[in-house]
């Protein structure tokens, strides 16, 4: 994995956990459910970054699986 490439790609992704959105409400519910306050809380932007990186990796894995299947 090329970290510089991942950072560059993540700069083009939209932030998904903004307050007042459906995903923002989900994030707040997760914080409340698991009591993620203080040091344990990465914040909505950090959560969005990890969400998008996971999404990108999932897309890559699916493309590789389809390519191998052909």
C-alpha positions as CSV (number, residue, x, y, z in Angstrom):
1,X,0.0,0.0,0.0
2,X,1.4,3.4,-1.0
3,X,0.4,5.8,1.8
4,X,1.1,8.9,-0.3
5,X,-1.3,7.6,-3.0
6,X,-3.9,6.9,-0.4
7,X,-3.7,10.4,1.1
8,X,-3.9,11.9,-2.4
9,X,-7.0,9.8,-3.1
10,X,-8.7,10.7,0.2
11,X,-8.3,14.4,-0.6
12,X,-10.8,13.9,-3.4
13,X,-13.4,12.0,-1.3
14,X,-16.3,13.8,0.4
15,X,-16.5,14.0,4.2
16,X,-19.4,11.7,5.1
17,X,-20.0,12.3,8.8
18,X,-21.1,16.0,8.8
19,X,-23.5,17.0,11.6
20,X,-27.1,17.2,10.4
21,X,-26.7,14.5,7.8
22,X,-27.8,10.8,8.0
23,X,-24.2,9.6,8.4
24,X,-23.6,12.4,10.9
25,X,-26.4,11.1,13.0
26,X,-25.0,7.6,12.7
27,X,-21.6,8.8,13.9
28,X,-23.2,10.6,16.9
29,X,-25.2,7.4,17.8
30,X,-21.9,5.4,17.7
31,X,-20.2,7.9,20.0
32,X,-23.1,7.7,22.4
33,X,-23.4,3.9,22.2
34,X,-19.8,3.2,22.9
35,X,-19.1,6.3,25.0
36,X,-16.3,7.5,22.7
37,X,-15.3,10.7,24.4
38,X,-12.0,12.4,25.1
39,X,-8.9,10.6,23.9
40,X,-10.8,7.7,22.4
41,X,-12.8,9.9,20.0
42,X,-11.1,10.5,16.7
43,X,-13.7,13.0,15.6
44,X,-16.1,13.1,12.6
45,X,-13.3,14.0,10.1
46,X,-11.0,11.2,11.3
47,X,-13.9,8.7,11.1
48,X,-14.8,9.9,7.6
49,X,-11.2,9.5,6.5
50,X,-11.1,5.9,7.8
51,X,-14.5,5.2,6.3
52,X,-13.4,6.4,2.9
53,X,-10.1,4.5,3.0
54,X,-12.0,1.3,3.8
55,X,-14.5,2.0,1.0
56,X,-11.7,2.5,-1.5
57,X,-10.0,-0.7,-0.4
58,X,-13.3,-2.6,-0.7
59,X,-13.7,-1.3,-4.3
60,X,-10.2,-2.4,-5.1
61,X,-10.7,-5.9,-3.7
62,X,-14.0,-6.2,-5.6
63,X,-12.3,-5.2,-8.9
64,X,-9.4,-7.7,-8.3
65,X,-12.0,-10.4,-7.5
66,X,-13.9,-9.7,-10.7
67,X,-10.7,-9.5,-12.8
68,X,-9.5,-12.9,-11.4
69,X,-12.9,-14.4,-12.1
70,X,-12.6,-13.6,-15.8
